[in-house]
Amino acid sequence: MRLGTTSAPITPRRTPLTPAAALRFVISFGVVSLFADMTYEGMRSISGPFLALLGASGAAVGLIAGGGELLGYTLRWASGGLADRSRLYWPITLAGYVVQMAAVPALALVGNWPAAAALIILERIGKATRNPPRDVMLSQAGEAIGQGWAFGLHEALDQSGALIGPLLAALVLAQRHNYHAAFAWMLAPAIITVLLVSSVRLRYPSAGAIVPPSEAHRADGGSSDGHSTGRLPRVFWLYASGAALVAFGFADYALISYHFAVARTVAASTVPVLYALAMAAGGAGSLAAGRWYDDRGLIVLIPATFLIAAYAPLVFFGGFWSALIGTVLWGLGVGIHETVMSAAVAHMLPPHRRARAYGIFTAIFGIAWFAGSATLGALYDHSLMATTLVAVLAQLVALVPIGMAAKALRAQGSGP
């Protein structure tokens, strides 16, 4: 059955956003993401040491982080498919935010690592629910101002919250020396997030009015390049395979911070500060990467990946300054890849196909992240050298399919 065959009511086609309106929409959603990231990135910045305090092993931390990412990415396949079929972009987005924002402050109530693990995973499920439909709405704004700039600007605001949240967690830890108190303080930005996203829904109710598949099929002439059929184009799969290798080589910050605690290279109250610096680097990198992508296309990932691959030896070997530089490179990689990932997929497919494509792409990314996190966590308990080599090699091998995808996009004229 072809994607888009549905009995759901046809949503009236909306008038395309003007550049000024598109920019306002991106900024509005960026502010939502700022407060959302204050909440859940504040939690993620201290989840590793918190799990260690509750008695979890390195392998358990790797499995929890990887399992959360697995669900958080693979469930986007279902969320994206549901959004494309039902075109209920706003309701699905709102539901995801509510679940995610409820899970984080609830960690203040738990006293054992299995319960903490369940809430950490639930937070990832909430994010999985809301991301594909939200990204489709952002990509619609990107049609007016440039996909790279739209996702780069949004990611920069997103990362600003990811900077503030860990600093808030560090401040509470420094004053109270209590992880439960740090999680309790995250209730405030969680409530603000839900109120803000509800206000954006009221202000931009037509943002989710995506072109119905039947109209889009007629508009593109029924071509067989993957833009109007049920198949996804070859370039999509090339890029997805490259992104999967990148994900495999990215150690979750829970494992990195766990190492800092075990090796005692970074003080407990400083661990979230390093994470905040990583998010600041990610925000700056996302702005630069967004503009660079709009000018040069997917090829921008080649030099960026070479640089980012150095994060692993820096965080797992050496002292404090090595850990700081490695963590900043890790954050830079997160910002660049998340920006380019969303922008590139938007160039590969038309709007009515994007939610499903985002879901499939991120499901592949999440499976690879889970496999990588579990592998790196297991290796960590036996050999830091093996952990580092696997992380670096996965990043470098990813350059092959990414380069092929960049060449294919340029040949098709589908991207910048």
C-alpha positions, 0 to 999 in steps of 0.5 A: 500500500502506498504511503498516504492512502488513508481515510483521514480527513484531508487537511486544507492546504495552507498558504506557504509561510513568508520568510519573516513568518517562517523565521518567527515560527522557527524562533518560537519553537526554538524557545520551546526547545530551549526550556525543554533542553534545560529540563532533560539535558540538565537531567542527562548531564548528571544521570551517569554519576546518579546511576553510579551512586545508586549502584549501577555498573558501567555495562548497566549505564551503557545499556540504559543510555543505549536502550533509552536512545534505542527506544527514543529513536526507533519509536520515531518510525511509528510516530513519523508514520502516524503523523504522515497518515493522520496529519495530526502533527500538532496533537502528536507533538504536544503529547510527546512534550507532556510525557517527556517533561513529566518524566524528568522531575519524577527522578527526584522521587526514586531511590534505586537505579532500575526505577531511575532507568525506567524514567530515563527511558520514558523521557526518551520515549516522549522525545521520540513521540514529538520529534518527527512531526515537529521536524516536519513543521520546522522543515516547512519553515525551512522552505522559506528561509533555507533548511540549514538555517532553519534547523541550525537556528533552532538547534542553537536555541535548543543547545542554549537550553542544553547549556543552562540546564546542566549549569543549573544542575551543577549549581544545585549540586554545589549548594545542596550536594543532593541529586534528588534536589537537582532533579526537583528543580527541573520541574520549573522549566518542565512546566514552562515548556508545556505552557510555551509549546501550547502557546505556539500551537495556538499562535500557529495552528496551520503549521501542521497543515502539510500538503496532502499526498494526492496533491503532492503526487500530482504536483510532482508529476508522479515521478519514480525517483522516490519523491512520490512513490512509497520507496525512499531514494538511494541517497537516503539510505547512503546517508542513513548508513553513514549516520549509523556509523557516526552514532555507533561511535558516539559514546553517550555522555552518561558513559563519559561522565561515568568515566569521569566519576570512576577515574576521578579526572573531573569533580562531581560538581564540574561534570555538568559544567563540562556538559554545559560547555559541550552544549554551548559548542554544539549550539555554535557549531549548529549555526555555523553548520546550518549556514555552511550546509546551505552553501555547500551541502552534505560535504560539510560533514567530511572535515567536521567528522575528522575533527570530531573523531578525536573526542574519544581519546581525549575524554578517556585518556589524560587529565582534566584539560584533555577531558574538557577539550574532548567533551567540547568536541563531542558537543560540537559533533552533536550540534553539527550532526543534528542540524545537518541530519534534519536539513539533509533529509528535508532536501531528499523528500517532499513535505508529505513524506518527511515525517516517515522519513525522519522516523525511519532515519532516526530509527536506524540512528537509534539502533546504531546508537544503542549497539554502540553504547552497549558495545562501548559500555561493555568494552569500558569495563575491560579496556579503555584502549579498545573502547577508544579505538572502536569509537574512532574507527566507526566515525572515520568509516562513516566518511565513505557513505556520507561522501557518496551521499553528498556526491549523489545529492549534488548530482541530482541537484536536490541539495545546496 
